[in-house]
Amino acid sequence: MTAPAFYRLRAPNPDGTTSTAVSVRVDPQRPDPYPVYLAVGGGRRRMHLTPDEAWALWRCLSEAVASLGEPPEHIRTRVAPARR
C-alpha cells in the first residue's frame, strides 16, 4: 500500500509580512475518484481532483503563469514529498 504524499510550498503575500501555504496531497489508495487534494491558504480554498482534472489544472496554470514572466525566486526549490 502506498501512503499519501504531501507536497508543500509557501508563497509570499504581496504585503511582504506573511505567506500563504499551498499544499497538495496525493493518495493513490483513496477509494473515490479524487486522489488529489489541493489546499491554498489556511483552509480557505480547497479542492478534490481526479487525476485528469489535476493534469488539466497543471497544464492551464503552467501556461497562464508562464505568460507573466520569469518564475519568482521562492519557487526555485525542490518540492519533495513528505509523509505528513
Buried (B, 14 or more C-beta within 10 A) or exposed (E): EEEBBBBBBEEEEEEEEEEBEBBBBBBEEBEEEBBBBBBBEEEEEEBBBEEEBBEEBEEEEEEEEEEEEEEEEEEEEEEEEEEE
